[in-house]
């Protein structure tokens, strides 16, 4: 597959012509990362922008106590690193490959040139940032105002929606581990395990290794704001 064809998957560039994409591809370097490799670290003084062409990454941070906070996971088509490219400040989080990844790397200077030269790309970036802010606001509300039980339900529904699943019966394949699920919603693994067990006993979900089957989406939604 050519660099242009690979770069086509990047959501930021989805509206560009082949000629426009060719110019950007010439500015990018591509690299593969193995699973669990650190792609960039919190406080790094680098400012390149990364586009995920294959695989997925986790964006996280660690408190001085060692507690991990997961901000988001980004899959193929997404990007990261644009904050430092825009404001010139050190990295605000660490990015770890959660599968083997192929990424395209674009310097901050080149990224700025692309934005100034193409209004469609600049507007698309605004849309992506607004979407990210909305999701961050939603998660902040959940951690601040909702009990763990409700946060578990919302994360299950979010995972199903992100996977494009609908209807009453949905299977979340390669689901996060209980620990990964816990750091997503700001709690501990034991609390997630307890709530999963309760939902299984109620006949709402089935957990089989790394697959979670939601048996009744409506019932799970009705339990969403349970105390």
C-alpha positions as CSV (number, residue, x, y, z in Angstrom):
1,X,0.0,0.0,0.0
2,X,1.4,3.4,-0.9
3,X,1.9,6.2,1.7
4,X,-0.9,8.2,0.1
5,X,-3.3,5.2,0.4
6,X,-2.2,4.6,4.0
7,X,-2.7,8.3,4.9
8,X,-6.2,8.3,3.5
9,X,-7.4,6.6,6.7
10,X,-6.6,9.6,8.8
11,X,-9.9,11.3,9.7
12,X,-8.3,14.8,9.5
13,X,-7.5,14.3,5.8
14,X,-10.6,12.3,4.6
15,X,-11.9,15.2,2.4
16,X,-8.6,15.8,0.5
17,X,-7.9,15.1,-3.1
18,X,-5.2,12.6,-4.1
19,X,-2.9,15.5,-5.1
20,X,-3.4,17.3,-1.8
21,X,-2.8,14.1,0.1
22,X,0.3,13.4,-1.9
23,X,1.8,16.7,-0.8
24,X,1.1,15.8,2.9
25,X,2.5,12.3,2.5
26,X,5.8,13.7,1.3
27,X,6.1,15.7,4.6
28,X,5.4,12.6,6.8
29,X,7.6,9.9,8.0
30,X,6.1,6.5,8.9
31,X,7.1,4.1,11.6
32,X,5.8,0.9,13.3
33,X,5.6,0.4,17.0
34,X,5.2,-2.9,18.8
35,X,2.5,-3.5,21.4
36,X,3.3,-1.8,24.8
37,X,5.9,0.5,23.2
38,X,5.9,4.1,24.4
39,X,5.5,6.4,21.5
40,X,5.8,9.7,23.5
41,X,6.1,10.5,27.2
42,X,4.4,13.1,29.4
43,X,6.5,16.3,29.6
44,X,8.5,15.4,26.5
45,X,9.6,18.6,24.8
46,X,8.6,17.4,21.3
47,X,5.9,18.8,19.1
48,X,5.3,16.4,16.2
49,X,1.8,15.3,15.3
50,X,1.0,11.5,14.9
51,X,-1.6,9.9,12.8
52,X,-2.6,6.3,13.5
53,X,-2.8,4.3,10.3
54,X,-3.1,0.9,11.9
55,X,-3.5,-0.3,15.5
56,X,-4.5,1.7,18.6
57,X,-2.9,3.6,21.4
58,X,-3.7,4.6,25.0
59,X,-3.3,8.1,26.2
60,X,-2.6,8.2,30.0
61,X,-0.9,9.8,32.9
62,X,0.4,8.7,36.3
63,X,0.1,10.5,39.6
64,X,3.0,10.6,42.0
65,X,1.3,7.8,43.9
66,X,1.6,5.6,40.9
67,X,-2.2,5.7,40.1
68,X,-2.9,5.6,36.4
69,X,-5.4,7.8,34.7
70,X,-6.5,6.9,31.2
71,X,-7.7,9.9,29.2
72,X,-8.7,8.1,26.0
73,X,-7.8,5.4,23.5
74,X,-7.2,6.3,19.9
75,X,-7.6,3.8,17.0
76,X,-6.7,3.8,13.3
77,X,-7.8,7.1,11.7
78,X,-7.2,9.1,14.8
79,X,-4.4,11.4,15.8
80,X,-2.5,12.6,18.9
81,X,0.2,15.2,19.7
82,X,-1.6,18.1,18.1
83,X,-1.8,20.1,21.4
84,X,2.0,20.6,21.6
85,X,2.1,21.3,17.9
86,X,-0.4,24.2,18.4
87,X,0.8,25.7,21.7
88,X,4.4,24.7,21.8
89,X,4.2,23.4,25.4
90,X,5.6,20.0,26.6
91,X,3.5,16.8,26.2
92,X,0.5,16.6,28.6
93,X,0.3,12.8,28.6
94,X,2.0,9.6,27.7
95,X,1.0,7.5,24.7
96,X,1.4,3.7,24.7
97,X,0.7,1.3,21.8
98,X,-1.9,-1.2,22.9
99,X,-1.4,-3.2,19.7
100,X,1.2,-3.2,17.0
101,X,0.9,0.2,15.3
102,X,1.8,2.0,12.2
103,X,1.9,5.8,12.5
104,X,2.6,8.7,10.3
105,X,4.6,11.5,11.9
106,X,4.3,15.2,10.8
107,X,6.5,18.0,12.2
108,X,4.7,20.9,14.0
109,X,6.0,23.3,11.3
110,X,4.6,21.1,8.5
111,X,1.3,20.7,10.4
112,X,0.9,24.4,10.8
113,X,1.6,24.9,7.0
114,X,-1.1,22.3,6.2
115,X,-3.6,24.1,8.4
116,X,-2.8,27.5,6.9
117,X,-3.0,26.2,3.3
118,X,-6.2,24.2,3.6
119,X,-9.3,25.5,5.2
120,X,-11.1,22.1,5.1
121,X,-8.3,20.5,7.2
122,X,-8.4,23.4,9.6
123,X,-12.1,23.2,10.0
124,X,-12.0,19.5,10.4
125,X,-9.4,19.9,13.2
126,X,-11.8,22.2,15.0
127,X,-14.6,19.6,14.7
128,X,-12.4,16.9,16.1
129,X,-11.2,19.0,19.0
130,X,-14.8,20.0,19.9
131,X,-15.8,16.3,19.8
132,X,-12.9,15.5,22.2
133,X,-13.8,18.3,24.5
134,X,-17.4,17.1,24.7
135,X,-16.3,13.6,25.6
136,X,-13.9,14.9,28.2
137,X,-16.7,17.1,29.7
138,X,-18.9,14.1,29.8
139,X,-16.3,11.9,31.6
140,X,-15.6,14.8,34.1
141,X,-19.2,15.0,35.0
142,X,-19.5,11.2,35.5
143,X,-16.4,11.0,37.8
144,X,-17.6,14.0,39.7
145,X,-21.3,13.4,40.1
146,X,-22.1,9.7,39.5
147,X,-21.7,6.6,41.6
148,X,-19.4,3.9,40.4
149,X,-22.3,1.7,39.4
150,X,-23.7,4.3,37.0
151,X,-20.2,5.0,35.6
152,X,-19.8,1.2,34.8
153,X,-23.1,1.2,33.0
154,X,-22.3,4.3,31.0
155,X,-18.9,3.0,30.0
156,X,-20.4,-0.3,28.8
157,X,-22.9,1.7,26.7
158,X,-20.1,3.9,25.4
159,X,-18.0,0.9,24.3
160,X,-21.0,-0.6,22.5
161,X,-21.7,2.7,20.7
162,X,-18.1,3.2,19.8
163,X,-18.1,-0.3,18.3
164,X,-21.1,0.6,16.2
165,X,-23.4,-1.9,17.9
166,X,-27.1,-1.4,18.2
167,X,-30.2,-3.4,19.2
168,X,-30.9,-5.2,22.4
169,X,-28.0,-7.7,22.2
170,X,-24.5,-6.4,21.6
171,X,-21.1,-8.1,22.0
172,X,-18.0,-6.0,22.9
173,X,-15.1,-7.9,21.5
174,X,-11.6,-7.6,23.0
175,X,-13.1,-5.6,25.8
176,X,-10.9,-3.9,28.4
177,X,-9.7,-5.9,31.4
178,X,-11.3,-5.1,34.7
179,X,-8.3,-3.0,35.6
180,X,-8.4,-1.1,32.3
181,X,-12.1,-0.6,32.7
182,X,-11.5,0.8,36.2
183,X,-8.9,3.3,35.2
184,X,-11.2,4.5,32.4
185,X,-13.9,5.5,34.9
186,X,-11.8,6.6,37.9
187,X,-12.3,3.7,40.3
188,X,-10.6,0.4,41.3
189,X,-10.7,-3.1,39.8
190,X,-12.6,-4.7,42.6
191,X,-15.5,-2.2,42.2
192,X,-15.8,-3.0,38.5
193,X,-15.7,-6.8,39.2
194,X,-18.5,-6.4,41.8
195,X,-20.7,-4.5,39.4
196,X,-20.0,-6.9,36.5
197,X,-21.0,-9.8,38.8
198,X,-24.2,-8.0,39.8
199,X,-25.1,-7.3,36.2
200,X,-24.5,-11.0,35.3
201,X,-26.7,-12.1,38.1
202,X,-29.4,-9.8,36.9
203,X,-29.1,-11.3,33.4
204,X,-28.1,-8.0,31.8
205,X,-24.6,-9.0,30.7
206,X,-22.4,-12.1,30.1
207,X,-18.6,-11.8,30.5
208,X,-16.5,-14.4,28.7
209,X,-12.8,-13.8,28.9
210,X,-12.2,-10.6,26.9
211,X,-15.8,-10.5,25.4
212,X,-18.7,-8.7,27.1
213,X,-22.1,-9.5,25.8
214,X,-24.9,-7.0,26.7
215,X,-28.1,-9.0,26.7
216,X,-30.5,-6.1,27.3
217,X,-29.4,-2.7,26.2
218,X,-32.6,-1.0,27.3
219,X,-32.4,-2.5,30.8
220,X,-28.8,-1.4,31.1
221,X,-29.8,2.2,30.1
222,X,-32.6,2.2,32.7
223,X,-30.1,1.3,35.4
224,X,-27.8,4.1,34.1
225,X,-28.4,6.6,36.9
226,X,-29.0,4.0,39.7
227,X,-27.5,5.1,43.0
